[in-house]
Amino acid sequence: MASALQQPMVELDNGFVNEEVRRQTEHARTERERQKQVLNLQRKRVLSQTKSQPGRHVALEAALAQIDGQIAQLN
């Protein structure tokens, strides 16, 4: 006899998943979104520094390329 507290396991063939899998998936999605927000803030900061510090243009372009690469991996 199954306990009422047990989460039902639904067949994955039907497109349904149990609550734990849904929670893990949502947590991973939320974490990716948070990381993208952090990277976008870094990107904006680097872009503003590019305008205010033209002597560091090459280093800032490299930082911007790295940030853009990280954002692309999250998408």
C-alpha positions as CSV (number, residue, x, y, z in Angstrom):
1,M,0.0,0.0,0.0
2,A,1.5,3.3,-1.1
3,S,1.9,6.1,1.4
4,A,-0.1,9.3,0.7
5,L,3.2,11.3,1.1
6,Q,5.0,9.5,-1.7
7,Q,5.2,11.4,-4.9
8,P,3.6,9.5,-7.8
9,M,6.0,8.5,-10.5
10,V,4.4,9.2,-13.8
11,E,5.7,7.6,-17.0
12,L,8.1,9.9,-18.9
13,D,6.6,8.6,-22.2
14,N,3.5,10.6,-21.6
15,G,5.5,13.9,-21.2
16,F,5.0,14.0,-17.4
17,V,7.7,14.0,-14.8
18,N,7.5,13.7,-11.1
19,E,7.6,16.8,-8.8
20,E,11.3,16.4,-7.9
21,V,12.4,16.4,-11.5
22,R,10.2,19.5,-12.2
23,R,11.7,21.3,-9.2
24,Q,15.3,20.5,-10.3
25,T,14.6,21.6,-13.8
26,E,13.1,24.9,-12.5
27,H,16.0,25.4,-10.2
28,A,18.5,24.9,-13.0
29,R,16.6,27.3,-15.2
30,T,16.4,30.0,-12.5
31,E,20.2,29.6,-11.9
32,R,20.9,30.1,-15.6
33,E,18.8,33.2,-15.7
34,R,20.6,34.6,-12.6
35,Q,24.0,33.9,-14.2
36,K,22.8,35.6,-17.4
37,Q,21.8,38.7,-15.4
38,V,25.1,38.8,-13.7
39,L,27.0,38.5,-17.0
40,N,24.8,41.1,-18.7
41,L,25.6,43.5,-15.8
42,Q,29.3,42.8,-16.3
43,R,29.0,43.4,-20.0
44,K,27.4,46.8,-19.4
45,R,30.1,47.7,-17.0
46,V,32.8,46.7,-19.6
47,L,31.1,48.7,-22.3
48,S,31.0,51.8,-20.2
49,Q,34.6,51.4,-19.3
50,T,35.5,51.1,-23.0
51,K,34.2,54.6,-23.6
52,S,35.8,56.1,-20.5
53,Q,39.1,54.4,-20.7
54,P,40.2,54.2,-24.4
55,G,43.8,53.2,-23.3
56,R,42.5,49.9,-22.1
57,H,40.5,49.2,-25.2
58,V,42.2,45.9,-26.2
59,A,41.9,44.4,-22.7
60,L,38.3,45.5,-22.4
61,E,37.4,44.0,-25.8
62,A,38.9,40.7,-24.6
63,A,36.8,40.8,-21.5
64,L,33.7,41.6,-23.5
65,A,34.4,38.7,-25.8
66,Q,34.8,36.3,-22.8
67,I,31.5,37.6,-21.3
68,D,29.7,37.2,-24.6
69,G,31.0,33.6,-24.9
70,Q,29.7,32.8,-21.4
71,I,26.3,34.3,-22.2
72,A,26.2,32.2,-25.4
73,Q,26.9,29.0,-23.5
74,L,24.0,29.7,-21.1
75,N,21.6,30.1,-24.0
